[in-house]
Amino acid sequence: MCGWCHDWWPLDRDTLVAMLRVVDPRPFPVSRQWAAEVLGVRSKTITEWVRRGHVKVYSDEQVNLMDVLVRVGER
């Protein structure tokens, strides 16, 4: 639930990308598999972005959702 408008927001790709336009993006660790499923990209694609240094990966293997969203937006 949104703390500002007190409504439920769907966690789909279009909503997440739209949120980037209105908020100050901060690191947001999520599982690679979750990001792939929600954003409609292959997990291997995210792994390649990590390898190339475009997406930050954390010690627990989670990835920064904001970095993934930027890459998806560039496709």
Rosetta constraint file for C-alpha pairs under 8 A:
AtomPair CA 1 CA 6 HARMONIC 5.91 0.50
AtomPair CA 1 CA 7 HARMONIC 5.52 0.50
AtomPair CA 1 CA 8 HARMONIC 4.60 0.50
AtomPair CA 1 CA 9 HARMONIC 6.76 0.50
AtomPair CA 2 CA 6 HARMONIC 4.91 0.50
AtomPair CA 2 CA 7 HARMONIC 5.49 0.50
AtomPair CA 2 CA 8 HARMONIC 6.17 0.50
AtomPair CA 2 CA 9 HARMONIC 7.11 0.50
AtomPair CA 9 CA 15 HARMONIC 7.69 0.50
AtomPair CA 10 CA 15 HARMONIC 6.78 0.50
AtomPair CA 11 CA 15 HARMONIC 6.39 0.50
AtomPair CA 11 CA 16 HARMONIC 6.52 0.50
AtomPair CA 11 CA 38 HARMONIC 7.38 0.50
AtomPair CA 12 CA 16 HARMONIC 6.25 0.50
AtomPair CA 12 CA 38 HARMONIC 5.82 0.50
AtomPair CA 12 CA 39 HARMONIC 6.85 0.50
AtomPair CA 13 CA 17 HARMONIC 6.09 0.50
AtomPair CA 13 CA 38 HARMONIC 6.25 0.50
AtomPair CA 13 CA 39 HARMONIC 4.94 0.50
AtomPair CA 13 CA 40 HARMONIC 7.73 0.50
AtomPair CA 14 CA 18 HARMONIC 6.07 0.50
AtomPair CA 15 CA 19 HARMONIC 6.15 0.50
AtomPair CA 16 CA 20 HARMONIC 6.66 0.50
AtomPair CA 16 CA 69 HARMONIC 7.72 0.50
AtomPair CA 17 CA 21 HARMONIC 7.18 0.50
AtomPair CA 17 CA 69 HARMONIC 6.51 0.50
AtomPair CA 17 CA 73 HARMONIC 7.52 0.50
AtomPair CA 18 CA 22 HARMONIC 7.22 0.50
AtomPair CA 19 CA 23 HARMONIC 6.10 0.50
AtomPair CA 20 CA 24 HARMONIC 7.15 0.50
AtomPair CA 20 CA 25 HARMONIC 6.29 0.50
AtomPair CA 25 CA 66 HARMONIC 6.68 0.50
AtomPair CA 26 CA 66 HARMONIC 7.18 0.50
AtomPair CA 27 CA 64 HARMONIC 5.74 0.50
AtomPair CA 27 CA 65 HARMONIC 7.16 0.50
AtomPair CA 27 CA 66 HARMONIC 6.40 0.50
AtomPair CA 28 CA 63 HARMONIC 7.89 0.50
AtomPair CA 28 CA 64 HARMONIC 5.20 0.50
AtomPair CA 28 CA 65 HARMONIC 5.37 0.50
AtomPair CA 28 CA 66 HARMONIC 6.45 0.50
AtomPair CA 29 CA 58 HARMONIC 7.62 0.50
AtomPair CA 29 CA 62 HARMONIC 5.61 0.50
AtomPair CA 29 CA 63 HARMONIC 5.27 0.50
AtomPair CA 29 CA 64 HARMONIC 4.60 0.50
AtomPair CA 29 CA 65 HARMONIC 5.96 0.50
AtomPair CA 30 CA 34 HARMONIC 6.86 0.50
AtomPair CA 30 CA 35 HARMONIC 6.69 0.50
AtomPair CA 30 CA 62 HARMONIC 5.18 0.50
AtomPair CA 30 CA 63 HARMONIC 5.56 0.50
AtomPair CA 30 CA 64 HARMONIC 6.42 0.50
AtomPair CA 30 CA 65 HARMONIC 6.13 0.50
AtomPair CA 31 CA 35 HARMONIC 6.32 0.50
AtomPair CA 31 CA 61 HARMONIC 7.23 0.50
AtomPair CA 31 CA 62 HARMONIC 4.56 0.50
AtomPair CA 31 CA 63 HARMONIC 6.19 0.50
AtomPair CA 32 CA 36 HARMONIC 6.18 0.50
AtomPair CA 32 CA 43 HARMONIC 6.38 0.50
AtomPair CA 32 CA 46 HARMONIC 7.15 0.50
AtomPair CA 32 CA 61 HARMONIC 7.56 0.50
AtomPair CA 32 CA 62 HARMONIC 5.86 0.50
AtomPair CA 32 CA 63 HARMONIC 5.90 0.50
AtomPair CA 33 CA 37 HARMONIC 6.17 0.50
AtomPair CA 33 CA 43 HARMONIC 5.97 0.50
AtomPair CA 34 CA 38 HARMONIC 6.05 0.50
AtomPair CA 35 CA 39 HARMONIC 5.79 0.50
AtomPair CA 35 CA 41 HARMONIC 7.96 0.50
AtomPair CA 35 CA 43 HARMONIC 7.99 0.50
AtomPair CA 35 CA 65 HARMONIC 6.87 0.50
AtomPair CA 35 CA 68 HARMONIC 7.66 0.50
AtomPair CA 36 CA 40 HARMONIC 5.62 0.50
AtomPair CA 36 CA 41 HARMONIC 4.84 0.50
AtomPair CA 36 CA 42 HARMONIC 5.52 0.50
AtomPair CA 36 CA 43 HARMONIC 5.26 0.50
AtomPair CA 36 CA 46 HARMONIC 7.32 0.50
AtomPair CA 37 CA 41 HARMONIC 6.77 0.50
AtomPair CA 37 CA 42 HARMONIC 7.73 0.50
AtomPair CA 39 CA 69 HARMONIC 7.88 0.50
AtomPair CA 39 CA 72 HARMONIC 7.66 0.50
AtomPair CA 41 CA 45 HARMONIC 6.71 0.50
AtomPair CA 41 CA 46 HARMONIC 7.55 0.50
AtomPair CA 41 CA 72 HARMONIC 7.99 0.50
AtomPair CA 42 CA 46 HARMONIC 6.76 0.50
AtomPair CA 43 CA 47 HARMONIC 6.29 0.50
AtomPair CA 44 CA 48 HARMONIC 6.19 0.50
AtomPair CA 45 CA 49 HARMONIC 6.34 0.50
AtomPair CA 46 CA 50 HARMONIC 6.21 0.50
AtomPair CA 46 CA 55 HARMONIC 7.61 0.50
AtomPair CA 46 CA 68 HARMONIC 7.21 0.50
AtomPair CA 47 CA 51 HARMONIC 6.20 0.50
AtomPair CA 48 CA 52 HARMONIC 6.20 0.50
AtomPair CA 49 CA 53 HARMONIC 6.25 0.50
AtomPair CA 49 CA 54 HARMONIC 5.20 0.50
AtomPair CA 49 CA 55 HARMONIC 5.64 0.50
AtomPair CA 50 CA 54 HARMONIC 5.75 0.50
AtomPair CA 50 CA 55 HARMONIC 4.66 0.50
AtomPair CA 50 CA 56 HARMONIC 6.25 0.50
AtomPair CA 50 CA 57 HARMONIC 6.62 0.50
AtomPair CA 54 CA 67 HARMONIC 6.87 0.50
AtomPair CA 54 CA 71 HARMONIC 7.66 0.50
AtomPair CA 55 CA 63 HARMONIC 6.79 0.50
AtomPair CA 55 CA 64 HARMONIC 6.47 0.50
AtomPair CA 55 CA 67 HARMONIC 5.04 0.50
AtomPair CA 55 CA 68 HARMONIC 6.12 0.50
AtomPair CA 56 CA 63 HARMONIC 5.75 0.50
AtomPair CA 56 CA 64 HARMONIC 5.53 0.50
AtomPair CA 56 CA 67 HARMONIC 6.89 0.50
AtomPair CA 57 CA 61 HARMONIC 5.85 0.50
AtomPair CA 57 CA 62 HARMONIC 5.76 0.50
AtomPair CA 57 CA 63 HARMONIC 4.45 0.50
AtomPair CA 57 CA 64 HARMONIC 6.46 0.50
AtomPair CA 58 CA 62 HARMONIC 5.37 0.50
AtomPair CA 58 CA 63 HARMONIC 6.15 0.50
AtomPair CA 58 CA 64 HARMONIC 7.88 0.50
AtomPair CA 63 CA 68 HARMONIC 7.78 0.50
AtomPair CA 64 CA 68 HARMONIC 6.59 0.50
AtomPair CA 65 CA 69 HARMONIC 6.11 0.50
AtomPair CA 66 CA 70 HARMONIC 6.30 0.50
AtomPair CA 67 CA 71 HARMONIC 6.44 0.50
AtomPair CA 68 CA 72 HARMONIC 6.17 0.50
AtomPair CA 69 CA 73 HARMONIC 6.05 0.50
AtomPair CA 70 CA 74 HARMONIC 6.40 0.50
AtomPair CA 71 CA 75 HARMONIC 6.69 0.50
